[in-house]
Amino acid sequence: EVMIYISKKIPAQDGSRFLCFGRIFSGTVVSGTNVRVLGPDYRPGSTSDLQIKNITSVGVMVGDRCMPMNSVPAGNVVAL
């Protein structure tokens, strides 16, 4: 399993999705993986404020650039 804290969401230019920046605390993020997104009002055992989303692409932040990767391990800052 993977745990990521998303600290910033930026809307894409077309407005259909977001670019999310965060730190991986455990596990490895892999492109094509489905993840559970827990919102601020999520309560354990509940399905409210819970979404299942697919990670379409993963990148590692290097300075002001994002380098595309297939997978990124814990301890890194990623762009999803």
QUIHUQUI-V731602 format. One record per pair of residues at least 24 apart in sequence whose C-alpha atoms are under 10 Angstrom apart, sorted by the first residue. I is the first residue (numbers start at 0). J is the second residue. Records with the same first field share a line. If there is no record, write none. Layout:
I->J / J
This chain:
0->25 / 26 / 27 / 28 / 34
1->25 / 26 / 27 / 28 / 29 / 34 / 35 / 72 / 73
2->26 / 27 / 28 / 34 / 35 / 73
3->27 / 28 / 36 / 73 / 74 / 75 / 76 / 77
4->76
5->36 / 76 / 77 / 78 / 79
7->78
8->78 / 79
17->79
18->56 / 78 / 79
19->57 / 77 / 78 / 79
20->58 / 59 / 60 / 76 / 77 / 78 / 79
21->60 / 75 / 76 / 77 / 78 / 79
22->73 / 74 / 75 / 76 / 77 / 78
23->71 / 72 / 73 / 74 / 75 / 76 / 77
24->72 / 73 / 74 / 75 / 76
25->72 / 73 / 74 / 75
26->71 / 72 / 73 / 74
27->70 / 71 / 72 / 73 / 74 / 75
28->54 / 56 / 57 / 58 / 68 / 69 / 70 / 71 / 72 / 73 / 77 / 79
29->54 / 55 / 56 / 57 / 68 / 69 / 70 / 71 / 72
30->54 / 55 / 56 / 57 / 58 / 68 / 69 / 70 / 71 / 79
31->55 / 56 / 57 / 69 / 70
32->56
53->79
54->79
55->79
